[in-house]
Amino acid sequence: MAAEILQLGLGLITQIGHREVHFRTHRSASGAVALRTADDVFLLASQCADIGVAKQGASTLGRLADLADLDSLLRRVRGGPVPLTGVEVSASFLGRRNFNRYDVEDTVGHALARRLAVRYHSRRAGEGPPRNCTGWRVTLDGEHATLMLRIADRPLHRRDYRQRSVPGSLHPPLAAAMARMADIRPGHTVVDPSCGAGTLLAEAARQQPRARLYGFDLDVSALRASEENAAGLPVGFVRADAGHLPLPDGSIDRILNNPPWGGQVSPGGLLAASTSFWWAELRRVLAPGATATVLLPGLEDLPTGIRHGLVPIHLQRVRISGAQSFLVHLAAPGKQERRKPRGRYDTPM
Ligand SMILES: C[S@@+](CC[C@H](N)C(=O)[O-])C[C@H]1O[C@@H](n2cnc3c(N)ncnc32)[C@H](O)[C@@H]1O
């Protein structure tokens, strides 16, 4: 995300913390809505010391609203006098507390609504806020209580293209981060061997519209979903087994994939018999020096990839819905380092 902020020229990075990247911008705030690797982007409104664990602390958080220069913040986000229909707040905190997120949201929400003379829409009853509300966020990180104002009309991780979702669909900002890591260049051929709803390819096509992109999946309903999600983008979809791809040896520049194990989807076809078929196909179709960027639920299978001749060049731990996964970037050996290529019908190791 920090690399994307710098690339878009949004400002200077001032801090990288727990699930947060802070940056200082001198440009209009609206440019930041172009970020694709961020779940959301906010303007810093105010900060005070964290309130600790006690329930009474939550009721003092209204002062965050008093400390903020609300007029200036709203001018920066809205550009002009757009009528406000209300206020909504989402809160989160680190560690155990004797209050819940709704206690924090309601205290800050009522204080903001009072100052702005609009209605506060609480999430406590599970209802979503109406459109055109200003979105506020409160975080308690053990050191600071922080109030922020959402820049976009809705959280950035919601994508207009996401018409359809199927089980196992990747979170779009994570797919965008994987596509960035893959460093796709104009003219590259990019493949997702088990593409599901096509999130990785939809994000990759937006980052590099001059690449050729192809998605494969065994499940016809997943292919239909990905066709809808990638409508208008240069992506082709074909029904195939990721263990036996209809692609020539050494023909692919970039592979992007989260394979169907360890998550909500079970492997089918050849992959149900052995993950070796997947590794063997990755190695077979990658051109010399080409790379695969994959999301794995664990590392126990990585030696199989190494035995197939793939070289891990970057490894990063990520948490997805509380569970640990690994982003792994692997390279196929370059021309000089290349061993005898393995044919499609070689027995996987
Ligand atoms: C975790 S999902 C992929 C999500 C997707 N990458 C995205 O961007 O949203 C895994 C997919 O693997 C597919 N699958 C399972 N076994 C397969 C196989 N042998 N060949 C191809 N696809 C397979 C499932 O149908 C499912 O759609």
The ligand as an SDF file (V2000), in Angstrom:
LIG
                    3D

 27 29  0  0  0  0  0  0  0  0999 V2000
  -10.1830  -19.8790   -3.7550 C   0  0  0  0  0  0  0  0  0  0  0  0
  -11.1130  -19.9090   -5.2230 S   0  0  0  0  0  0  0  0  0  0  0  0
  -10.2930  -18.7630   -6.2660 C   0  0  0  0  0  0  0  0  0  0  0  0
  -10.7050  -17.3130   -6.0260 C   0  0  0  0  0  0  0  0  0  0  0  0
  -10.2280  -16.3800   -7.0740 C   0  0  0  0  0  0  0  0  0  0  0  0
   -8.7880  -16.4480   -7.2750 N   0  0  0  0  0  0  0  0  0  0  0  0
  -10.6320  -14.9390   -6.9340 C   0  0  0  0  0  0  0  0  0  0  0  0
   -9.8380  -14.1190   -7.3830 O   0  0  0  0  0  0  0  0  0  0  0  0
  -11.7030  -14.6110   -6.4310 O   0  0  0  0  0  0  0  0  0  0  0  0
  -10.6160  -21.4660   -5.8290 C   0  0  0  0  0  0  0  0  0  0  0  0
  -11.2810  -21.9260   -7.1300 C   0  0  0  0  0  0  0  0  0  0  0  0
  -10.6390  -23.1370   -7.5080 O   0  0  0  0  0  0  0  0  0  0  0  0
  -11.5570  -23.8680   -8.3180 C   0  0  0  0  0  0  0  0  0  0  0  0
  -11.0320  -25.2350   -8.4780 N   0  0  0  0  0  0  0  0  0  0  0  0
  -11.0660  -26.2910   -7.6280 C   0  0  0  0  0  0  0  0  0  0  0  0
  -10.3840  -27.3440   -8.1710 N   0  0  0  0  0  0  0  0  0  0  0  0
   -9.9400  -26.9260   -9.4010 C   0  0  0  0  0  0  0  0  0  0  0  0
   -9.1800  -27.5340  -10.4230 C   0  0  0  0  0  0  0  0  0  0  0  0
   -8.7230  -28.7990  -10.3240 N   0  0  0  0  0  0  0  0  0  0  0  0
   -8.9220  -26.8120  -11.5280 N   0  0  0  0  0  0  0  0  0  0  0  0
   -9.3650  -25.5430  -11.6790 C   0  0  0  0  0  0  0  0  0  0  0  0
  -10.0800  -24.8980  -10.7250 N   0  0  0  0  0  0  0  0  0  0  0  0
  -10.3620  -25.5900   -9.6070 C   0  0  0  0  0  0  0  0  0  0  0  0
  -12.8520  -23.7320   -7.5490 C   0  0  0  0  0  0  0  0  0  0  0  0
  -13.9530  -23.9540   -8.4290 O   0  0  0  0  0  0  0  0  0  0  0  0
  -12.7590  -22.2550   -7.0570 C   0  0  0  0  0  0  0  0  0  0  0  0
  -13.4740  -21.4070   -7.9220 O   0  0  0  0  0  0  0  0  0  0  0  0
  1  2  1  0
  2  3  1  0
  2 10  1  0
  3  4  1  0
  4  5  1  0
  5  6  1  0
  5  7  1  0
  7  8  2  0
  7  9  1  0
 10 11  1  0
 11 12  1  0
 11 26  1  0
 12 13  1  0
 13 14  1  0
 13 24  1  0
 14 15  1  0
 14 23  1  0
 15 16  2  0
 16 17  1  0
 17 18  1  0
 17 23  2  0
 18 19  1  0
 18 20  2  0
 20 21  1  0
 21 22  2  0
 22 23  1  0
 24 25  1  0
 24 26  1  0
 26 27  1  0
M  CHG  2   2   1   9  -1
M  END
$$$$
